[in-house]
Amino acid sequence: MLVIGLTGGVASGKTTVSEVLREEGATLIDADQIARELVQPQTPAWQEVVRAFGNEILDRDGSIHRQKLASLIFSNPRQRSLLNRILHPRIKEEIGRRLKGIRETDPQAIVVIDSPLLIETGGHRDMDKVIVVVCTEAQQIERLKRRNQLSEEQVRAMLSSQMSLEEKTTVADYVIGNEGSLEETRQKARNVFKELKRIALQLKGHKA
């Protein structure tokens, strides 16, 4: 089994790349999706998050309002660290459980772990290869303003709270630039997956 870490900055185009890799045959584990499942109302993680941040982060149905929570943590490193301490051990445990299941049912799989904080949490060290998706800061700002209806000041605060894309590329085995057209990005992702398949075949040959 080949385990690939996929990361990038907010609004860099990571979702586009993960979709292509899945279409090409990768098994996808989405850390963000796991986080959403972990904080469903009344779960242990939900209870811990509400105790830490208060009922004001809740929606009417009792679910956590992600944008309200985000507005608290992006401007406060201590709060962000607290949320990470609550969620990341649980996310890591669930990823490990899913990897174990895949290894048992499909030992030849190429597994892509899509995780925005892969490098910040040190998770990249457990990967066989790491892909980082990048674009220009101006593109990130424009996409975030359009997607979340945030002001430029809010978007810049969000970006400054994160590890820069330049830093992330220093640990990347593959860098996929998402500055051009959608089809250009998709083709770059397909090319990377071809290389990953070649590596997986080599590993299979060594083990045979």
N, C-alpha and C positions, 0 to 999 in steps of 0.2 A: 504494500500500500504506500502511496506517495501522498504526503500531507503538505498542502500548500497554504501559506498565509496570504490573504489578500487585504490590503489596507490602502489608505490614502487620506486626504483631508476632507473636511465637510464640503459637499457639493463638487468634488473633484471628478466624479464620474464612475465611482467604484461600483455602483449598482448596475450600470450598463455593462461593465466588464464581467461582473459575476453572472449576469444573465447569459452572456455569450459562452462563458466557460461551462455553465450548466447545459446549455444547448449542445455544446460539443461533446458532452459526456461526463463531465465532472459531477461528483456528488457534493452538494453544497450544504455547509453548516453556517447559518447566519447568526452571529453573536447578538445583533440587535433584536432579532426575532426572539431569541432565547430570553433576552432581558425583558421584553414585553410579556412573555409568558410567565416569567418569574414573579412579576409584580401585578398579576391579576388580583382583584380585590379579595382580601382576607387571607392571602397566602402569607407565609412567614416573612418573605422579603418585603411584601407590600406593607405589612404591619411595622416592620423596622424602618422603612422609608418614611411612612407617615409619622412615626414617633420622632424621627430626626428632623423632618421639614414642616410638619404641621398639616392640619386639615385644609389649609388654603391651597394646597397643590392638587386637591381632589376635584374631579368633575362631579356633576350632579348625580351620576350613576355610581359614584364611589371609586371609579377608576382614576388612576393618576393622570393628570393633564400634563402631557410631556412638555408643552411649551412653557407652562408655568414653572415646572421644575427646572427646565433649561435656563430660564431667565434668572433663577436663583443661583445656579451653579456656575454659569459662565462668567459671572462678575465676581465670584468669590472662590478662590483656590481652596480654601479650607473646606467649604461646603462640597466642592467638587470631589475633593479627596475623601470626604466622609461617604458620599454616594458610591464612589468606587470601592471603598472598603466593604460596603454592604453587598454590592452586586457582583464584583469581579470574582471572588472565590466561588460563588454559586455558578456563575457563567462558565468558569474554567472546569468545574466539576461536571456540569452538564455536557460540555463539549467532549470531555474525556469519556463520559458514558456513551455518547453517540459514536465516537471513534471506535470504541471497543466493539460496539454492535456491528459497525461497518466492517471492521477487520475480520469478524467472525463470519459474516454473510458474503462479503465480497472483497477478499484479500488483495485483489488486483486493482482496486478502485483508486482513482485519483480524487482525493478529497480536498476541497477548497474551503478554508475557514475564513469567512468574510467578517472582519473585525476592525472597526474604526480605531480602536485603541490597542491594536496588536503589539505595536512597538513600545508604547508608553507602559504597558503592563509587563513587558518582557516576554510576552507569548511568542514573539518571533524566533526566540532561541529554540523552541520546540518544533519548529517547522523544518521540512526538508528544503523548501524553497520559499522565497518571499517575493510577492508582486506588489509594487506600489503604483497607484494611479495618480497622475499629477495633471494640473492645468495651471493657468496663470492666476495670480491673486485677483486680478480684475474680473476674470470669468467666475471665480468663486463668489465674489461680492455680488455680481449681477445675478447669478443663479439663486443665491440665498435671498436676495431682496425680492426676487420674483416668486420664489417658492414659499417663503414664510412671511411675506409682507413686513419685513423688518426695515428699519432705517439703516443708512450706511454706517452710522455710529454704532448701532447694535451689532451689525454684521462684523465690523472691524474689531469690536470687543470680543466677539465669538472667535474670530480667527486668531487674535493675539493670545487667547487662552489655550491654544492648541500647539502641539509640536509642529514646526514648519515642515512643509513638504520637502524642502532641501535636506533637512535633518533625516527625514524618513528614508530618502533615497540612498543614504549612506549605508543602509543595511539591506538594500534591495538586491535580489538576484535579477529581477526584471523590472524595468520602469516602463509603464504604458502612458504615453502622453495623450491627453484628451483635450488638446487645444484646437483640433481641427473639426472635421465633420463627424457625425455619428458613425457613418460607414467606415471612415478611416480608423476610428477607435475600435470598432468591432473587428476590423481586419487585423489590427495589432493584437487584439486579444486572441483571435484564432491562431495567429502565428505563434504566440506564446504557448498555447495549448498543444500545438504540434510538437514543440520542443519538449513539453512535459510528457507527452505520450512516448517520445523517443527515450527519455530518461527512464520512464516506467518500464519500457520493454527491456532496456539494458539491465535494470534491477532484476527483472523476472529471469533474464538469461543467466545472471550470476547465481541466482538461487536454484536454478534448474539442475 
